[in-house]
Amino acid sequence: RAKKDMKVQKGFKIYFANVTGWNDKKVTEYVFGNADKYDMMLVAETHLNEEQTHEVRQQARAEGFEAEGAAAEPPARSEYGNHGGVLSFTKKCW
């Protein structure tokens, strides 16, 4: 029988998403709107170029995260679009 005053240990919470394109304000709002729930967030397939990746990293730092990332690369078989791109955010308290 559990006690009502039982302490819950806080664990290290990680969020991962393959966003298939960080091209929408809704993605930014969702990720940073839920940032307080996680200690680390990993986002794949951002399709952001170098400048856009830098901008999101700056926003993450303003939200209290250390941020790293790699911009998307042009595809080898097409002259249009890009592929890849990753971002990682870790709370500064760790």
KOLTI-287318 format. One record per atom (N, C-alpha, C, O): residue number from 1; chain; x, y, z. Coordinates in steps of 0.2 Angstrom, whole numbers, plus 5000, padded with zeros to 4 digits. Layout:
<NUM, "A", <X, Y, Z>>
...
END
This chain:
<1, "A", <5004, 4994, 5000>>
<1, "A", <5000, 5000, 5000>>
<1, "A", <5004, 5006, 5000>>
<1, "A", <5009, 5007, 5004>>
<2, "A", <5004, 5010, 4995>>
<2, "A", <5008, 5016, 4994>>
<2, "A", <5005, 5022, 4999>>
<2, "A", <4999, 5023, 5000>>
<3, "A", <5010, 5026, 5002>>
<3, "A", <5009, 5031, 5006>>
<3, "A", <5008, 5037, 5001>>
<3, "A", <5011, 5038, 4996>>
<4, "A", <5003, 5042, 5004>>
<4, "A", <5002, 5048, 5000>>
<4, "A", <5008, 5053, 5000>>
<4, "A", <5008, 5056, 4995>>
<5, "A", <5012, 5052, 5005>>
<5, "A", <5017, 5057, 5005>>
<5, "A", <5024, 5054, 5002>>
<5, "A", <5029, 5057, 5004>>
<6, "A", <5023, 5049, 4999>>
<6, "A", <5029, 5045, 4996>>
<6, "A", <5033, 5050, 4991>>
<6, "A", <5030, 5053, 4987>>
<7, "A", <5040, 5050, 4992>>
<7, "A", <5044, 5055, 4988>>
<7, "A", <5045, 5052, 4981>>
<7, "A", <5046, 5046, 4981>>
<8, "A", <5044, 5056, 4976>>
<8, "A", <5046, 5053, 4969>>
<8, "A", <5052, 5056, 4967>>
<8, "A", <5054, 5062, 4967>>
<9, "A", <5057, 5051, 4965>>
<9, "A", <5063, 5053, 4963>>
<9, "A", <5063, 5056, 4956>>
<9, "A", <5059, 5054, 4952>>
<10, "A", <5066, 5062, 4955>>
<10, "A", <5067, 5065, 4949>>
<10, "A", <5072, 5062, 4944>>
<10, "A", <5078, 5061, 4947>>
<11, "A", <5070, 5059, 4939>>
<11, "A", <5075, 5056, 4934>>
<11, "A", <5077, 5061, 4929>>
<11, "A", <5075, 5066, 4928>>
<12, "A", <5082, 5059, 4925>>
<12, "A", <5084, 5062, 4919>>
<12, "A", <5080, 5061, 4913>>
<12, "A", <5079, 5055, 4911>>
<13, "A", <5076, 5066, 4911>>
<13, "A", <5071, 5065, 4906>>
<13, "A", <5074, 5067, 4899>>
<13, "A", <5076, 5073, 4898>>
<14, "A", <5073, 5063, 4894>>
<14, "A", <5075, 5065, 4887>>
<14, "A", <5069, 5065, 4882>>
<14, "A", <5065, 5060, 4883>>
<15, "A", <5069, 5070, 4878>>
<15, "A", <5064, 5070, 4873>>
<15, "A", <5068, 5069, 4866>>
<15, "A", <5073, 5072, 4865>>
<16, "A", <5065, 5065, 4862>>
<16, "A", <5068, 5064, 4855>>
<16, "A", <5062, 5065, 4850>>
<16, "A", <5057, 5062, 4851>>
<17, "A", <5064, 5068, 4845>>
<17, "A", <5059, 5069, 4839>>
<17, "A", <5062, 5069, 4833>>
<17, "A", <5068, 5072, 4832>>
<18, "A", <5059, 5066, 4828>>
<18, "A", <5061, 5066, 4821>>
<18, "A", <5056, 5071, 4818>>
<18, "A", <5051, 5069, 4816>>
<19, "A", <5058, 5077, 4817>>
<19, "A", <5053, 5082, 4815>>
<19, "A", <5052, 5083, 4808>>
<19, "A", <5047, 5086, 4805>>
<20, "A", <5056, 5079, 4804>>
<20, "A", <5055, 5079, 4796>>
<20, "A", <5055, 5087, 4794>>
<20, "A", <5051, 5088, 4789>>
<21, "A", <5058, 5091, 4797>>
<21, "A", <5058, 5098, 4795>>
<21, "A", <5056, 5103, 4800>>
<21, "A", <5051, 5103, 4802>>
<22, "A", <5061, 5107, 4802>>
<22, "A", <5060, 5112, 4807>>
<22, "A", <5058, 5118, 4803>>
<22, "A", <5061, 5123, 4804>>
<23, "A", <5053, 5118, 4799>>
<23, "A", <5051, 5123, 4795>>
<23, "A", <5044, 5127, 4797>>
<23, "A", <5042, 5131, 4793>>
<24, "A", <5042, 5126, 4803>>
<24, "A", <5036, 5128, 4805>>
<24, "A", <5036, 5131, 4812>>
<24, "A", <5040, 5128, 4816>>
<25, "A", <5033, 5137, 4813>>
<25, "A", <5033, 5140, 4820>>
<25, "A", <5030, 5135, 4825>>
<25, "A", <5032, 5136, 4831>>
<26, "A", <5026, 5130, 4823>>
<26, "A", <5023, 5126, 4828>>
<26, "A", <5028, 5121, 4831>>
<26, "A", <5027, 5119, 4836>>
<27, "A", <5033, 5119, 4827>>
<27, "A", <5038, 5115, 4829>>
<27, "A", <5042, 5119, 4835>>
<27, "A", <5043, 5116, 4840>>
<28, "A", <5044, 5125, 4834>>
<28, "A", <5048, 5129, 4839>>
<28, "A", <5043, 5130, 4845>>
<28, "A", <5046, 5129, 4850>>
<29, "A", <5037, 5131, 4844>>
<29, "A", <5032, 5132, 4850>>
<29, "A", <5032, 5126, 4854>>
<29, "A", <5032, 5126, 4860>>
<30, "A", <5031, 5120, 4850>>
<30, "A", <5030, 5114, 4854>>
<30, "A", <5037, 5112, 4858>>
<30, "A", <5036, 5110, 4863>>
<31, "A", <5042, 5112, 4854>>
<31, "A", <5049, 5110, 4858>>
<31, "A", <5050, 5115, 4864>>
<31, "A", <5051, 5112, 4869>>
<32, "A", <5050, 5121, 4863>>
<32, "A", <5052, 5126, 4868>>
<32, "A", <5046, 5126, 4873>>
<32, "A", <5047, 5128, 4879>>
<33, "A", <5040, 5125, 4871>>
<33, "A", <5034, 5125, 4875>>
<33, "A", <5034, 5119, 4880>>
<33, "A", <5031, 5120, 4885>>
<34, "A", <5038, 5114, 4878>>
<34, "A", <5038, 5108, 4883>>
<34, "A", <5045, 5107, 4886>>
<34, "A", <5046, 5102, 4889>>
<35, "A", <5049, 5112, 4885>>
<35, "A", <5056, 5112, 4887>>
<35, "A", <5057, 5111, 4895>>
<35, "A", <5062, 5108, 4897>>
<36, "A", <5052, 5113, 4898>>
<36, "A", <5053, 5113, 4906>>
<36, "A", <5052, 5106, 4908>>
<36, "A", <5053, 5104, 4914>>
<37, "A", <5049, 5101, 4904>>
<37, "A", <5048, 5094, 4906>>
<37, "A", <5054, 5090, 4905>>
<37, "A", <5054, 5084, 4907>>
<38, "A", <5059, 5092, 4901>>
<38, "A", <5065, 5088, 4899>>
<38, "A", <5071, 5091, 4901>>
<38, "A", <5072, 5097, 4902>>
<39, "A", <5076, 5086, 4903>>
<39, "A", <5083, 5088, 4904>>
<39, "A", <5087, 5089, 4898>>
<39, "A", <5092, 5093, 4897>>
<40, "A", <5085, 5085, 4893>>
<40, "A", <5089, 5085, 4887>>
<40, "A", <5083, 5084, 4881>>
<40, "A", <5079, 5080, 4882>>
<41, "A", <5084, 5087, 4875>>
<41, "A", <5080, 5086, 4870>>
<41, "A", <5085, 5085, 4864>>
<41, "A", <5090, 5089, 4862>>
<42, "A", <5083, 5080, 4860>>
<42, "A", <5086, 5078, 4854>>
<42, "A", <5082, 5079, 4848>>
<42, "A", <5076, 5076, 4848>>
<43, "A", <5084, 5082, 4843>>
<43, "A", <5079, 5083, 4837>>
<43, "A", <5083, 5081, 4831>>
<43, "A", <5088, 5084, 4829>>
<44, "A", <5080, 5077, 4827>>
<44, "A", <5083, 5075, 4820>>
<44, "A", <5079, 5077, 4814>>
<44, "A", <5073, 5079, 4815>>
<45, "A", <5083, 5077, 4809>>
<45, "A", <5080, 5079, 4802>>
<45, "A", <5077, 5086, 4802>>
<45, "A", <5071, 5087, 4800>>
<46, "A", <5081, 5091, 4805>>
<46, "A", <5078, 5098, 4805>>
<46, "A", <5078, 5101, 4798>>
<46, "A", <5073, 5105, 4797>>
<47, "A", <5082, 5099, 4794>>
<47, "A", <5082, 5102, 4787>>
<47, "A", <5084, 5110, 4788>>
<47, "A", <5082, 5113, 4783>>
<48, "A", <5087, 5112, 4793>>
<48, "A", <5089, 5119, 4794>>
<48, "A", <5096, 5120, 4791>>
<48, "A", <5101, 5115, 4792>>
<49, "A", <5097, 5125, 4788>>
<49, "A", <5104, 5127, 4785>>
<49, "A", <5108, 5130, 4791>>
<49, "A", <5106, 5130, 4797>>
<50, "A", <5114, 5131, 4789>>
<50, "A", <5119, 5134, 4795>>
<50, "A", <5116, 5140, 4799>>
<50, "A", <5117, 5140, 4805>>
<51, "A", <5114, 5145, 4795>>
<51, "A", <5111, 5151, 4798>>
<51, "A", <5105, 5149, 4803>>
<51, "A", <5105, 5151, 4808>>
<52, "A", <5101, 5145, 4800>>
<52, "A", <5095, 5143, 4804>>
<52, "A", <5096, 5139, 4810>>
<52, "A", <5093, 5140, 4815>>
<53, "A", <5101, 5135, 4809>>
<53, "A", <5103, 5130, 4815>>
<53, "A", <5106, 5135, 4820>>
<53, "A", <5105, 5134, 4826>>
<54, "A", <5110, 5140, 4818>>
<54, "A", <5113, 5145, 4823>>
<54, "A", <5107, 5148, 4827>>
<54, "A", <5108, 5149, 4833>>
<55, "A", <5102, 5151, 4823>>
<55, "A", <5097, 5154, 4826>>
<55, "A", <5093, 5150, 4832>>
<55, "A", <5091, 5153, 4837>>
<56, "A", <5092, 5144, 4830>>
<56, "A", <5088, 5139, 4835>>
<56, "A", <5093, 5138, 4841>>
<56, "A", <5090, 5138, 4846>>
<57, "A", <5099, 5137, 4840>>
<57, "A", <5104, 5136, 4845>>
<57, "A", <5104, 5142, 4850>>
<57, "A", <5104, 5142, 4856>>
<58, "A", <5104, 5148, 4847>>
<58, "A", <5103, 5154, 4851>>
<58, "A", <5097, 5155, 4855>>
<58, "A", <5097, 5157, 4861>>
<59, "A", <5091, 5153, 4852>>
<59, "A", <5085, 5153, 4856>>
<59, "A", <5085, 5148, 4861>>
<59, "A", <5083, 5149, 4867>>
<60, "A", <5088, 5142, 4860>>
<60, "A", <5088, 5137, 4865>>
<60, "A", <5093, 5139, 4871>>
<60, "A", <5091, 5138, 4877>>
<61, "A", <5098, 5143, 4870>>
<61, "A", <5102, 5146, 4875>>
<61, "A", <5098, 5151, 4879>>
<61, "A", <5099, 5151, 4885>>
<62, "A", <5094, 5155, 4876>>
<62, "A", <5090, 5159, 4879>>
<62, "A", <5085, 5156, 4884>>
<62, "A", <5082, 5159, 4889>>
<63, "A", <5083, 5150, 4882>>
<63, "A", <5078, 5146, 4886>>
<63, "A", <5081, 5142, 4891>>
<63, "A", <5078, 5138, 4895>>
<64, "A", <5088, 5143, 4892>>
<64, "A", <5091, 5139, 4898>>
<64, "A", <5095, 5133, 4896>>
<64, "A", <5096, 5128, 4900>>
<65, "A", <5096, 5132, 4890>>
<65, "A", <5099, 5125, 4887>>
<65, "A", <5106, 5127, 4884>>
<65, "A", <5107, 5132, 4882>>
<66, "A", <5110, 5122, 4885>>
<66, "A", <5116, 5122, 4881>>
<66, "A", <5114, 5119, 4874>>
<66, "A", <5110, 5114, 4875>>
<67, "A", <5116, 5121, 4869>>
<67, "A", <5114, 5119, 4863>>
<67, "A", <5120, 5117, 4858>>
<67, "A", <5124, 5121, 4857>>
<68, "A", <5119, 5112, 4854>>
<68, "A", <5124, 5110, 4849>>
<68, "A", <5120, 5107, 4843>>
<68, "A", <5114, 5105, 4844>>
<69, "A", <5123, 5108, 4837>>
<69, "A", <5119, 5105, 4831>>
<69, "A", <5123, 5105, 4825>>
<69, "A", <5129, 5107, 4825>>
<70, "A", <5121, 5102, 4820>>
<70, "A", <5124, 5101, 4814>>
<70, "A", <5119, 5103, 4809>>
<70, "A", <5113, 5100, 4809>>
<71, "A", <5120, 5107, 4804>>
<71, "A", <5116, 5109, 4799>>
<71, "A", <5114, 5104, 4794>>
<71, "A", <5118, 5099, 4793>>
<72, "A", <5109, 5104, 4790>>
<72, "A", <5107, 5099, 4785>>
<72, "A", <5112, 5100, 4779>>
<72, "A", <5115, 5106, 4778>>
<73, "A", <5113, 5095, 4775>>
<73, "A", <5118, 5095, 4770>>
<73, "A", <5114, 5095, 4763>>
<73, "A", <5108, 5092, 4763>>
<74, "A", <5117, 5098, 4758>>
<74, "A", <5113, 5097, 4751>>
<74, "A", <5114, 5089, 4749>>
<74, "A", <5118, 5086, 4751>>
<75, "A", <5108, 5087, 4746>>
<75, "A", <5108, 5080, 4744>>
<75, "A", <5113, 5079, 4738>>
<75, "A", <5115, 5083, 4734>>
<76, "A", <5116, 5073, 4738>>
<76, "A", <5121, 5071, 4732>>
<76, "A", <5117, 5070, 4726>>
<76, "A", <5121, 5070, 4720>>
<77, "A", <5111, 5068, 4725>>
<77, "A", <5108, 5066, 4719>>
<77, "A", <5103, 5071, 4717>>
<77, "A", <5099, 5070, 4712>>
<78, "A", <5102, 5077, 4720>>
<78, "A", <5098, 5082, 4718>>
<78, "A", <5100, 5089, 4719>>
<78, "A", <5105, 5090, 4723>>
<79, "A", <5098, 5094, 4715>>
<79, "A", <5100, 5101, 4716>>
<79, "A", <5095, 5104, 4720>>
<79, "A", <5096, 5110, 4721>>
<80, "A", <5090, 5101, 4723>>
<80, "A", <5085, 5104, 4727>>
<80, "A", <5085, 5101, 4734>>
<80, "A", <5087, 5096, 4735>>
<81, "A", <5083, 5106, 4739>>
<81, "A", <5082, 5103, 4745>>
<81, "A", <5089, 5102, 4749>>
<81, "A", <5094, 5104, 4747>>
<82, "A", <5088, 5098, 4755>>
<82, "A", <5094, 5096, 4759>>
<82, "A", <5091, 5090, 4763>>
<82, "A", <5085, 5088, 4763>>
<83, "A", <5096, 5087, 4766>>
<83, "A", <5094, 5081, 4771>>
<83, "A", <5098, 5082, 4777>>
<83, "A", <5103, 5084, 4778>>
<84, "A", <5095, 5079, 4782>>
<84, "A", <5098, 5079, 4789>>
<84, "A", <5097, 5085, 4793>>
<84, "A", <5092, 5088, 4792>>
<85, "A", <5102, 5086, 4797>>
<85, "A", <5102, 5091, 4802>>
<85, "A", <5099, 5089, 4809>>
<85, "A", <5094, 5086, 4809>>
<86, "A", <5103, 5090, 4814>>
<86, "A", <5102, 5088, 4821>>
<86, "A", <5103, 5094, 4826>>
<86, "A", <5107, 5098, 4824>>
<87, "A", <5099, 5093, 4831>>
<87, "A", <5100, 5098, 4837>>
<87, "A", <5100, 5094, 4843>>
<87, "A", <5096, 5089, 4844>>
<88, "A", <5104, 5096, 4848>>
<88, "A", <5103, 5094, 4855>>
<88, "A", <5103, 5099, 4860>>
<88, "A", <5107, 5104, 4859>>
<89, "A", <5099, 5099, 4864>>
<89, "A", <5098, 5104, 4870>>
<89, "A", <5099, 5100, 4876>>
<89, "A", <5095, 5095, 4878>>
<90, "A", <5103, 5103, 4881>>
<90, "A", <5104, 5100, 4888>>
<90, "A", <5103, 5106, 4893>>
<90, "A", <5106, 5111, 4892>>
<91, "A", <5099, 5105, 4898>>
<91, "A", <5098, 5110, 4903>>
<91, "A", <5105, 5112, 4906>>
<91, "A", <5109, 5108, 4907>>
<92, "A", <5106, 5118, 4907>>
<92, "A", <5112, 5121, 4910>>
<92, "A", <5114, 5119, 4917>>
<92, "A", <5119, 5119, 4919>>
<93, "A", <5109, 5116, 4920>>
<93, "A", <5110, 5114, 4927>>
<93, "A", <5114, 5107, 4928>>
<93, "A", <5116, 5105, 4933>>
<94, "A", <5115, 5104, 4922>>
<94, "A", <5118, 5097, 4922>>
<94, "A", <5125, 5098, 4921>>
<94, "A", <5129, 5093, 4921>>
END
